[in-house]
Amino acid sequence: MQGRTFKDAVFRLFARVARSFSAPKRLELLDVLAQGERDVETLACETGCSVANASRHLQVLRQTGLVASRREGVRVVYRLSGPEVERAWHGLRSLSESRLAGLPDAARDYFAGRDGLEPLERDELLRRVRQGDAVVLDVRPSQEFEAGHIAGALSMPLSTLRRRLDLLPSDREIVAYCRGPYCVLAAEAVALLRRSGRRAVRLREGFPEWRGAGLPVATGAEPGRTS
């Protein structure tokens, strides 16, 4: 094989993988799968598309080796094929933030309209937790919490938060987190908590970034948790 032929073949393969990142819904699927494995129906629900459309996107991701799947009875369960896939997604997100001037502004405007507060950085959260000054609240679906969460966090999915407010202390600050810097669940939770008279703030990043920084994580259901 000639050198030019070899290079053309290699870069065609690179481009094939790059095209897998070219659809917004495929990126969102990767973002959800960074929380843990999911079946097709759950992924469709979480990303707001039909099961058929989610399946088509997942097939593209699987053909390029970005996701893997297994059968669980009649269910097909998907997961990221390796940590390098999550790193690639985070790298693309970081590149977009640094090159697309409107992206940080759009995010800032959206979140300011929801909770009106500066989000908390993870180092500050660590400090407050160690001093006993904050309660950490995971507002992702319980399946995501069980797959992995910030150590010591309470699980209270956003869909159940309103009816479970009485289980939360009113004399300590509550720090809510979800899937990442563009996830809206924590912002909605903070707005609800503040309307109930509680002090609440959103963690700027989510569980994947916390885990990626090597900070304390845990798995499994919260002991004594009520849904």
N, C-alpha and C positions, 0 to 999 in steps of 0.2 A: 504494500500500500504506500502510495506517495504521501509525503508530509502534508500537502495541501488537502488531499482526500481525507486523511486522518483527522486533521483539525476541523474540517467541515462536518465530519460525522460526530465528533465530540461536541461541537457547539450546537448542532441540531439537538442532541440529547439534553444539553443544558437548557435550550429554549423550550423543549418539551416540558421539563419540570417547571420552568418559569411560567408557562401558560397555565399550569395548574393553579397558580396564584392570581390569575387574571379576572376571576369572577367574584364579585362581592360576597355572594352567598357561600362560596367555597372558603373564603377567608373567615367568615363567621363560623362555619362548621369547624374549622381548625381551632378557632378561639374557644368554642364550647368543648371540643375534645381535649384541649389543654387542661380542663378541669378533671377529666377522667373519661372512661369509656362510656358509650351510650348506644342504645339501639336506634334504628332508623326512625321510628315513630317519635321518640323523645327528641331526637335531633331536629326533625321537621317542626315539631311544636316550638322548640327553643329558638329556632331561626325564622319562624314565621313563613314557612313555605310548605307546599304539599309533600306528602310522602314520596310521590313519584319524582318530584323535582329534587328532593333531598337525595334520593337514591341515585339519580343521574350524576349529581355533583360528586357523591361519594365514590362512584365508579371511576370517575376521572382521577380523583385523588388516589384511589387504590392502584390504578394502572401505572401511575408514576411513582408508586411506592411510598407515598406520603402517609397513608393510613393502612391499617391492617384490619381484618375482621375475623370473627369466629361465630359459630352457630351455637345458640342456646335454646334448644327445642326448635320452635318455629321462628324464633327471633334471630336477627342478624345484629351482632354487637360490634361496633367500630371503636378503634382507638388510634391514637397517633402511633406511627410505626417506630418512633424513637425520639429521644430528647433533642436530636439535631433538627427535627421538624419544628418543634416548638421554638427553638432558637432562631430558625429561619423566619418564622412568622413574626417573632418579636423584633428581629433585625429589620424586616420590611416595615413594620410599624414605626420603629425608631427612625429609619431613613425617611419615611413619609413625613414624620413630625419635623424633621430638620430641613426638609426641602419644600414642603407645601405650606406656604405662609398662612393660609386660611385655616389650617387644621387645628392648631392650638387655640386660635381665637374662637372657632366654632365650639370647641369642647368647653372652653372657659365660659362662654356665653350660655351654653346649655346648662351646665352645672350651677352656675351662679343663679340662674332662674329657678332652679329646683331647691337648693338648700341655702344659697346665699353666703356660704362660709368657705374659707380657704380649707382645702383638704389637709389631712394630717400625713406627715411623712412617716415612713416605717421606723426610723430611729427614734422619733419622738414617741411613737406608740409603744415601742419597747420600754422606753424610760417610764412612761406613765403606768404601764402594766406592772413593772417591777416595783413601783412605789405604791401600787394598789389604788391608783387614781382613776382607773378606767375599766369598763366592762367591754370586751370585744365581742361583737355580734356578727355572725355569719348569716347573711340573708339570701344565700344561694339555695336552690332546691336541696332537700335533705340527702339525695343521692350523691350530690357533689360534695357535701360536707363529709359524708361517710368515706368517700374516696380519698379525702385529704383536706385538712383545715389547719388554721393557725392554732397552735397548741394553747389550750385553755379557753378557746372561743366557745360561745353559746350558739347553738343552731336555732334559728328562727326564720324560716323562709319568708320572703316578703308577702307571699300569699296568705300567710297565717299571722302576720305581725299584729294586725289591728285587734284581733280577738285575744291575743296573748300579751298585750301590753302590761297587764297587772303582774306578770311574772318577772318583769324587769324592775330593777331598783330605780327609785326616783331621786336618790341623793348622790349618784355617781355619774360621771360622764360616760356616754355610750359611744363607742367607735364602731361604725358599721363598715363592712367590706363585702366585696362580691368578686367578680371574675377578673377585673383589671381596670385600667384607667378609663376605658370607654364603656364600661358596664354601667347601666342606669339603675340597677336594683338598689345599690347602697344609697344613692342620692334620693330615691323615692322613700327609702326607709328613714333617712335622716329627716326629711320633711315631715313625715308622719310622726316621728318621735318628738320633734320640736313642737308640733301642734298639740301633743299630749302634755306639754309642759316639761319635758325632759331635756337635759343638755345632751346634744348629740352632734357628731361630726363624722365625716366620711374619710376613710383611708384612701390616699391618692391612688395607690396601686391595689392589685388584687392578690388572691392566693397564689397564682402561678409566679408572680414576681417575688413574693415573700419566700416561697419554696426555692426559687432559683437563687436567692441571696443566701441560702444555707441557714435560714432562721428556723426556730423550733416549729415543727409541724407534728400533727397526730392524724390517725385514721380511725375509722369506726364511728359508731353512733355515740352521742353524748350520754353518759350514764344518767339514768333517771329522766331522760328527755320525754316530754309529752308533745305530741304532734298537733 
